[in-house]
């Protein structure tokens, strides 16, 4: 795999809860850590793996890798690599829905590192002023790119409290590993956004087991291995849900093992599919950059079109 690969292991429950809370007219967008949102949106493992492998059968033709995962048909507008860049895009989506009275809302996922970016605060300000239906959801995994929240952010109690400066409603959800509880809070916040046509800032406490991306060699230096193992033991969303379902008699261990094998088979199929898929051609470098060029409109015959190679 070329480029960065930003994993979401440990944060799966957030993506599932968001998709459960979304309605057909709603839209979603995420920051760099968004592969769990791509999967939850319904993007196939084959399309994801092929994109990560840089193959033409990927979701973005193999030209973007980790940051080319998007699923417009299911209203997932992709993974944005620049810190907090997704926040004004989400506001734009919300403005469009409000302007055309479609009844939908935008779900905007971001990490705690994004809340210190100027564009995030500009977006909160305008969203509150314009009454835009956006649910800003902070997936707080505590370490951003590798610096702890305490060392990188000035705050009182929690980061979501910053919404008070914009007279915006906010909430902290500490059970980021508990899918039913998390869904309840996200769905409740979403209902407020939709009915009140006002933004809402929701912070979810979660954790990532690995580094900022797959090549982060310092992942166990800015935190201890013991800390990582504690979260694995006490706050793993998959294990927590598995225990809940078994205790309720909703599933058996045999069924869980069968699901795990099915998932492994699907993942290996995606690897083989990606490995066997063709690479993009040199001609593909200019495709899907400009609408005018792709469709040979009159505008494409004028001016200079720039392509990065």
DAHUHU-V615277 format. One record per residue. N is the residue number from 1. RES is the residue in one letter. PHI is phi in radians with two decimals (* if undefined). OMEGA is omega in radians with two decimals (NA if undefined). BURIAL is + if it has 24 or more other ideal C-beta (glycine too) atoms within 12 Angstrom, else -. Layout:
n->[N;N]
res->[RES;RES]
phi->[PHI;PHI]
omega->[OMEGA;OMEGA]
burial->[BURIAL;BURIAL]
//
This chain:
n->[1;2;3;4;5;6;7;8;9;10;11;12;13;14;15;16;17;18;19;20;21;22;23;24;25;26;27;28;29;30;31;32;33;34;35;36;37;38;39;40;41;42;43;44;45;46;47;48;49;50;51;52;53;54;55;56;57;58;59;60;61;62;63;64;65;66;67;68;69;70;71;72;73;74;75;76;77;78;79;80;81;82;83;84;85;86;87;88;89;90;91;92;93;94;95;96;97;98;99;100;101;102;103;104;105;106;107;108;109;110;111;112;113;114;115;116;117;118;119;120;121;122;123;124;125;126;127;128;129;130;131;132;133;134;135;136;137;138;139;140;141;142;143;144;145;146;147;148;149;150;151;152;153;154;155;156;157;158;159;160;161;162;163;164;165;166;167;168;169;170;171;172;173;174;175;176;177;178;179;180;181;182;183;184;185;186;187;188;189;190;191;192;193;194;195;196;197;198;199;200;201;202;203;204;205;206;207;208;209;210;211;212;213;214;215;216;217;218;219;220;221;222;223;224;225;226;227;228;229;230;231;232;233;234;235;236;237;238;239;240;241;242;243;244;245;246;247;248;249;250;251;252;253;254;255;256;257;258;259;260;261;262;263;264;265;266;267;268;269;270;271;272;273;274;275;276;277;278;279;280;281;282;283;284;285;286;287;288;289;290;291;292;293;294;295;296;297;298;299;300;301;302;303;304;305;306;307;308;309]
res->[X;X;X;X;X;X;X;X;X;X;X;X;X;X;X;X;X;X;X;X;X;X;X;X;X;X;X;X;X;X;X;X;X;X;X;X;X;X;X;X;X;X;X;X;X;X;X;X;X;X;X;X;X;X;X;X;X;X;X;X;X;X;X;X;X;X;X;X;X;X;X;X;X;X;X;X;X;X;X;X;X;X;X;X;X;X;X;X;X;X;X;X;X;X;X;X;X;X;X;X;X;X;X;X;X;X;X;X;X;X;X;X;X;X;X;X;X;X;X;X;X;X;X;X;X;X;X;X;X;X;X;X;X;X;X;X;X;X;X;X;X;X;X;X;X;X;X;X;X;X;X;X;X;X;X;X;X;X;X;X;X;X;X;X;X;X;X;X;X;X;X;X;X;X;X;X;X;X;X;X;X;X;X;X;X;X;X;X;X;X;X;X;X;X;X;X;X;X;X;X;X;X;X;X;X;X;X;X;X;X;X;X;X;X;X;X;X;X;X;X;X;X;X;X;X;X;X;X;X;X;X;X;X;X;X;X;X;X;X;X;X;X;X;X;X;X;X;X;X;X;X;X;X;X;X;X;X;X;X;X;X;X;X;X;X;X;X;X;X;X;X;X;X;X;X;X;X;X;X;X;X;X;X;X;X;X;X;X;X;X;X;X;X;X;X;X;X;X;X;X;X;X;X;X;X;X;X;X;X]
phi->[*;-1.62;1.34;-1.40;-2.24;-1.73;-1.51;-2.13;-1.15;1.95;-2.06;-1.06;-1.08;-1.10;-1.12;-1.15;-1.11;-1.08;-1.14;-1.14;-1.44;-1.21;-1.83;-0.94;-1.51;-1.41;-2.30;-2.45;-2.70;-2.35;-1.54;-1.04;-1.55;-2.48;-1.12;-1.21;-1.28;-1.11;-1.11;-1.14;-1.25;1.92;-1.09;-1.26;-1.04;-1.09;-1.15;-1.19;-1.13;-1.12;-1.16;-1.12;-1.44;1.28;-1.84;-1.12;-1.50;-1.27;-1.12;-2.20;1.21;1.34;-1.79;-2.27;1.11;-0.91;-1.59;-1.91;-1.61;-2.64;-2.53;-0.98;-1.08;-1.88;1.10;-1.84;-1.69;1.61;-1.82;-1.72;-1.28;-1.44;-0.96;1.26;-1.11;-1.29;-1.16;-1.21;-1.15;-1.07;-1.11;-1.14;-1.06;-1.13;-1.09;-1.09;-1.16;-1.22;-1.09;-1.64;0.97;-1.45;1.51;-1.53;-2.49;-1.92;-1.83;-2.04;-1.66;-2.61;-1.58;-1.16;-1.20;-1.33;-1.26;-1.69;-1.46;-1.03;-1.14;-1.10;-1.23;-1.06;-1.19;-1.06;-1.04;-1.19;-1.09;-1.26;-1.11;-1.54;1.13;-1.58;-1.38;-2.22;-1.80;-1.48;-2.08;-1.53;-1.55;-1.51;-1.72;1.45;-2.23;0.78;-1.46;2.52;-1.99;-1.09;-1.02;-1.14;-1.55;-1.93;-2.27;-1.66;-2.81;-2.10;1.27;-2.78;-1.21;-1.09;-1.07;-1.03;-1.07;-1.05;-1.11;-1.93;0.99;-1.88;-1.23;-2.57;-2.76;-1.88;-2.00;-1.51;-1.63;-1.22;-1.76;-1.84;-1.02;-1.04;-1.16;-1.10;-1.02;-1.00;-1.20;-1.16;-1.14;-1.16;-1.11;-1.11;-1.11;-1.15;-1.10;-1.17;-1.34;-1.65;0.88;-2.44;-1.28;-2.55;-1.92;-2.04;-1.89;-2.06;-1.41;-2.48;-2.78;-1.97;-1.39;-1.86;-1.29;-0.99;-2.48;-1.11;-1.73;-1.29;-1.33;-1.77;-1.02;-1.87;-1.83;-1.56;-2.76;-1.59;-1.03;-1.12;-1.11;-1.06;-1.16;-1.08;-1.17;-1.05;-1.36;-1.91;-2.34;-1.37;-1.12;-1.26;-1.15;-1.09;-1.18;-1.02;-1.10;-1.03;-1.17;-1.13;-1.10;-1.51;1.29;-1.48;-2.72;-1.89;-1.09;-1.08;-1.20;-1.12;-1.12;-1.17;-1.12;-1.10;-1.15;-1.09;-1.15;-1.10;-1.11;-1.13;-1.15;-1.18;-1.07;-1.13;-1.10;-1.12;-1.06;-1.14;-1.12;-1.52;-1.31;-1.32;-1.40;-1.09;-1.55;-1.09;-1.17;-1.21;-1.10;-1.74;-1.60;1.07;-1.94;-2.11;-1.03;-1.09;-1.20;-1.07;-1.82;0.90;-1.32;-1.08;-1.13;-1.22;-1.57;-2.20;1.33;-2.05;-1.85;-1.69;-2.23;-1.49;-2.20]
omega->[3.10;3.08;-3.11;3.00;-3.04;-3.05;-3.10;-3.10;-3.06;-3.09;-3.01;-3.05;-3.11;-3.10;-3.14;-3.14;3.12;-3.13;3.09;-3.09;-3.10;3.05;-3.04;-3.10;-3.08;3.11;3.12;3.14;-3.09;3.04;-3.04;3.14;-3.02;-3.11;3.09;3.09;3.09;3.12;-3.11;3.13;-3.14;3.07;-3.02;3.08;-3.14;-3.14;3.14;-3.10;3.13;3.09;3.11;3.12;-3.11;-3.09;-3.04;-3.13;3.13;-3.07;3.08;3.10;3.11;-3.04;-3.08;-3.13;-3.08;-3.07;3.09;-3.13;3.13;-3.09;-3.09;-3.12;3.11;3.04;3.01;-2.99;2.85;-3.10;-3.09;-3.03;-3.10;-3.04;3.10;-3.13;-3.11;-3.05;3.09;3.08;3.09;3.10;3.09;3.07;-3.13;3.13;3.14;-3.13;3.13;-3.11;-3.12;3.05;-3.14;3.13;-3.12;3.09;-3.13;3.01;-3.09;-3.14;3.12;3.09;-3.12;3.08;-3.10;-3.04;3.09;3.13;-3.12;-3.08;3.08;-3.13;3.07;-3.12;3.09;-3.12;-3.11;-3.14;3.11;3.13;-3.08;-3.11;-3.07;-3.13;3.12;2.97;3.08;-3.05;3.12;3.02;-3.03;3.10;2.93;-3.00;3.12;3.13;-3.13;3.10;-3.08;3.14;-3.11;-3.12;-3.03;-3.04;3.00;-3.07;3.05;3.13;-3.13;-3.09;-3.10;3.14;3.11;3.12;-3.13;3.13;-3.13;-3.12;-3.09;3.11;-3.10;3.12;3.01;3.07;-3.08;-3.09;-3.13;3.14;-3.04;-3.01;-3.13;3.13;3.14;3.10;-3.14;-3.10;3.14;3.14;3.12;3.11;3.14;3.11;3.10;3.13;-3.10;-3.09;-3.09;-3.09;3.10;3.11;-3.11;3.12;-3.10;3.09;-3.14;3.09;-3.13;-3.07;3.02;-3.09;-3.04;-3.08;3.12;2.97;-2.95;-3.11;3.14;-3.06;-3.07;-3.02;-3.14;3.12;3.10;3.01;-3.06;3.04;3.12;3.11;3.14;-3.12;3.11;3.13;3.08;-3.07;-2.99;-3.00;3.09;-3.05;-3.13;3.13;-3.13;3.14;3.11;3.12;3.12;-3.08;3.11;-3.14;3.14;-3.13;-3.10;-3.11;3.10;3.11;3.10;3.12;3.10;3.12;3.11;3.09;3.13;3.13;3.11;3.13;3.11;3.12;3.12;3.13;-3.14;3.06;3.12;3.11;-3.14;3.11;-3.13;-3.10;-3.10;-3.09;3.14;3.06;3.04;3.10;3.10;3.11;-3.11;-3.06;-3.12;-3.13;3.10;3.04;3.11;3.09;-3.09;-3.13;-3.13;-3.06;3.04;3.12;3.12;-3.12;-3.10;-3.11;-3.10;3.08;-3.12;3.10;-3.09;3.09;3.10;3.12;NA]
burial->[+;-;-;+;+;+;+;+;+;+;+;+;+;+;+;+;+;+;+;-;+;+;+;-;-;+;+;+;+;+;+;+;+;+;+;+;+;+;+;+;+;-;+;+;+;+;+;+;+;+;+;+;+;+;+;+;+;+;+;+;+;+;+;+;+;+;+;+;+;+;+;-;-;+;+;+;+;+;+;+;+;-;+;+;+;+;+;+;+;+;+;+;+;+;+;-;+;+;-;-;-;-;-;+;+;+;+;+;+;+;+;+;+;+;+;+;+;-;+;+;+;-;+;+;-;+;+;+;-;-;-;+;+;+;+;+;+;+;+;+;+;+;+;+;+;+;-;-;+;-;-;+;+;-;+;-;-;+;+;+;-;+;+;-;-;+;-;+;+;+;+;+;+;-;+;+;+;+;+;-;-;+;+;-;+;+;+;-;+;+;-;+;+;+;-;-;+;+;+;+;+;+;+;+;+;+;+;+;+;+;+;+;+;-;-;-;-;-;+;-;-;+;+;-;-;-;-;+;-;-;+;-;-;-;+;+;+;+;-;+;+;+;-;-;-;-;-;-;-;-;-;-;-;-;-;-;-;-;-;-;-;-;-;-;-;-;-;-;-;+;-;-;+;+;-;-;+;-;-;+;-;-;-;-;-;-;-;-;-;-;-;-;-;-;-;-;-;-;-;-;-;-;-;-;-;-;-;-;-]
//
